[in-house]
């Protein structure tokens, strides 16, 4: 999907520093499990490293990470941010264009990025780079809107300022897709030779935002980035005013939806 010649998966590079500053991280329980899945070799391949938010959390725990990132701006940021750790390599390319050259990994994971992978070929391509018994893991942060106190007020803002924006994005207050890719993941694993044991897990946590920090987060979302300038600014200004009127605080219950599969062998 693209707009104005910009592939949607690459618009994040336009705001790499803002993305790094405002996008949420991940709960420690998930990082603990990823470290376990990286195994005794403590090696992992990351699909769509972005600015390296998940990358650095694993690298700081001793896991050597090879990150694949298609955006030049995001790859440059991730590379610089992880340089001090000494166990991160960032390759600038699409996952489908990367060549493993026989290398395999006990863990391949995608943080907020698996939906940008070609769904027809990506599973088999990932399987080819997995070591026997290795884990393929994809995960996404999702707000738990039904537990968010300002949902109604923010929904009114979206309907007043960007009524044509579909509620497909997870940060749209009218979004109701809480299960992410669970069903399609299980079907794809069943259809891919060499992958088995599809599993869905949820890790719960919470984030507090001010009006400013929440508006900064919205400014990194692809559906918001691709809005016409006037509509985007109207949305962001109205969201900021709404949160400010409610004590300048938005508590957002979060759930990380995690899809897991294992390589045969």
C-alpha positions in Angstrom: 0.0 0.0 0.0 1.3 3.4 -0.9 0.4 7.1 -1.1 2.0 9.8 -3.2 4.7 7.3 -4.3 5.6 6.4 -0.7 5.3 2.7 0.2 3.4 2.7 3.4 6.0 0.5 5.2 8.7 3.1 4.5 6.9 6.3 5.8 8.2 5.7 9.3 11.7 6.7 8.1 10.4 10.2 7.7 10.1 10.5 11.4 12.8 8.1 12.7 13.8 10.1 15.7 10.2 10.7 16.7 9.4 7.0 16.2 12.2 6.1 18.6 11.1 8.6 21.2 7.4 7.9 21.2 6.8 4.3 20.2 6.3 2.0 23.2 8.8 -0.6 24.2 8.0 -4.1 25.3 7.3 -5.8 28.7 10.2 -7.6 30.4 8.3 -10.9 30.4 8.3 -11.0 26.6 12.0 -10.1 26.4 12.7 -12.9 28.9 10.9 -15.4 26.6 12.7 -14.1 23.5 16.1 -14.6 25.3 15.1 -18.2 26.1 14.1 -18.8 22.5 17.4 -17.4 21.3 18.9 -20.5 22.9 22.4 -21.3 24.0 23.8 -19.7 20.9 22.1 -16.4 21.9 21.6 -15.5 18.2 18.5 -14.0 16.5 17.4 -12.6 13.2 15.0 -9.6 13.4 12.6 -8.8 10.6 11.9 -5.1 10.3 14.2 -3.7 13.0 12.9 -0.2 12.8 14.9 2.1 15.1 16.0 -0.9 17.1 13.7 -0.7 20.1 13.3 -4.5 20.4 16.8 -5.1 19.0 18.6 -3.3 21.8 16.5 -4.9 24.5 17.7 -8.3 23.3 21.2 -7.3 22.6 21.5 -5.8 26.2 20.7 -9.3 27.4 23.6 -10.9 25.4 21.7 -11.9 22.3 23.6 -11.2 19.0 21.0 -9.7 16.6 21.1 -9.4 12.8 18.4 -6.9 12.0 16.8 -6.5 8.5 15.3 -3.1 7.9 14.1 -1.7 4.5 14.1 2.0 5.4 17.4 3.7 5.0 16.6 6.3 7.7 15.4 3.7 10.2 18.4 1.4 9.5 20.9 4.2 10.0 19.2 5.1 13.3 19.2 1.5 14.6 22.8 1.0 13.6 24.0 4.1 15.4 21.9 3.5 18.5 23.1 -0.1 18.9 26.8 0.6 18.1 27.9 0.7 21.8 26.4 -2.8 22.4 28.8 -4.5 19.9 26.5 -7.4 19.1 24.1 -5.9 16.6 24.3 -5.8 12.8 21.8 -4.0 10.7 21.3 -4.8 7.0 19.3 -2.3 4.9 17.0 -4.3 2.6 13.5 -6.0 2.5 13.3 -9.3 4.2 12.4 -10.9 1.0 15.5 -9.5 -0.7 17.9 -10.7 2.1 19.9 -13.8 1.4 20.8 -16.0 4.4 23.6 -17.9 2.4 23.1 -21.0 4.5 22.9 -19.2 7.9 20.3 -20.4 10.3 19.0 -18.9 13.6 17.4 -20.3 16.7 15.1 -17.3 16.9 13.6 -15.2 14.1 11.3 -12.4 15.3 9.4 -9.4 14.0 8.4 -6.6 16.3 5.5 -4.6 14.9 6.6 -5.7 11.4 5.4 -9.1 10.3 2.3 -7.6 8.5 4.8 -5.8 6.1 6.3 -9.2 5.0 4.9 -10.8 1.8 2.3 -13.2 3.3 2.5 -15.6 0.4 6.2 -16.2 0.7 7.4 -14.9 4.0 6.6 -17.9 6.2 8.5 -20.3 4.0 11.4 -17.9 3.6 11.6 -17.5 7.4 11.5 -21.3 7.8 14.5 -21.7 5.5 16.5 -19.5 7.9 15.4 -21.2 11.1 17.5 -23.8 12.8 15.8 -27.1 13.6 13.6 -26.6 16.6 14.0 -22.8 16.3 11.2 -20.3 16.9 9.5 -17.9 14.6 7.9 -15.1 16.7 5.8 -12.1 15.6 4.4 -9.6 18.0 2.4 -6.4 18.1 1.6 -3.9 20.9 -2.2 -3.2 20.9 -4.1 -0.8 23.1 -6.9 -2.4 25.1 -9.5 0.2 24.1 -12.4 -1.2 26.1 -10.4 -0.5 29.3 -9.3 3.0 28.2 -11.2 5.8 30.0 -10.8 8.4 27.3 -12.0 6.1 24.5 -15.3 7.8 24.0 -13.8 11.3 24.0 -11.1 10.3 21.5 -13.6 8.5 19.3 -15.6 11.8 19.1 -12.4 13.6 18.0 -11.8 11.1 15.1 -15.3 11.3 13.9 -15.3 15.1 13.9 -11.9 15.6 12.3 -11.1 12.5 10.1 -14.5 10.7 9.6 -13.2 9.0 6.4 -10.3 7.4 8.2 -11.1 3.7 8.5 -10.8 2.3 12.1 -8.3 -0.3 10.9 -5.2 1.1 12.7 -4.8 -0.2 16.3 -4.5 3.3 17.7 -7.8 4.3 16.2 -10.2 4.4 19.2 -12.9 2.6 17.2 -10.6 -0.3 16.4 -12.1 -3.6 17.6 -9.5 -6.0 16.3 -8.0 -7.1 19.6 -6.7 -10.5 18.4 -4.4 -9.3 15.7 -3.3 -12.1 13.3 -4.1 -15.1 15.4 -6.4 -17.0 13.0 -4.4 -16.2 9.8 -1.1 -17.1 11.6 -2.4 -20.6 12.6 -3.6 -21.2 9.0 -0.3 -20.0 7.5 1.7 -22.2 9.9 -0.4 -25.2 9.0 0.2 -24.5 5.3 4.0 -24.1 5.5 6.2 -27.1 5.3 8.6 -27.3 8.3 6.6 -25.1 10.6 4.5 -26.4 13.4 2.9 -25.7 16.9 1.3 -22.3 16.2 0.6 -20.6 19.5 -0.9 -17.2 20.6 0.2 -15.5 23.8 -0.8 -12.1 25.3 1.5 -10.1 27.6 -0.4 -7.3 29.5 1.1 -4.0 30.6 0.2 -0.3 30.7 1.6 3.1 29.6 0.8 6.6 30.8 0.9 9.4 28.2 0.7 13.2 28.4 -1.2 15.0 25.6 2.2 15.8 24.0 3.7 12.4 24.2 0.5 10.7 22.9 0.2 13.2 19.9 3.9 12.4 19.2 3.0 8.7 19.1 0.1 9.3 16.7 2.5 11.3 14.4 4.5 8.1 13.8 1.6 6.0 12.6 1.4 5.1 8.9 -2.3 5.8 8.6 -1.9 9.2 10.3 1.3 10.0 8.3 -0.5 9.4 5.0 -3.4 11.8 5.8 -3.5 15.2 4.0 -1.6 17.7 6.0 -4.6 19.8 7.1 -6.6 16.7 8.2 -3.6 15.3 10.1 -3.0 18.5 11.9 -6.7 19.0 12.8 -6.7 15.4 14.3 -3.5 15.9 16.3 -4.5 19.3 17.6 -8.0 18.1 18.7 -6.5 14.9 20.4 -4.1 17.1 22.3 -6.8 19.5 23.5 -9.0 16.6 24.6 -6.3 14.9 26.7 -5.3 18.2 28.2 -8.9 18.8 29.3 -8.8 15.5 31.1 -5.9 16.2 33.4 -3.2 15.9 30.7 -3.0 12.2 31.2 -4.1 9.2 29.2 -3.6 5.8 30.8 -3.5 3.2 28.1 -3.8 -0.5 29.1 -1.7 -2.5 26.5 -1.5 -6.0 25.4 1.3 -7.5 23.3 -0.2 -10.1 21.0 2.5 -12.7 20.2 2.3 -15.3 17.5 4.7 -18.2 17.8 5.7 -21.2 15.7 8.5 -23.8 15.8 10.6 -25.3 13.1 10.5 -29.1 12.8 13.6 -31.0 13.7 
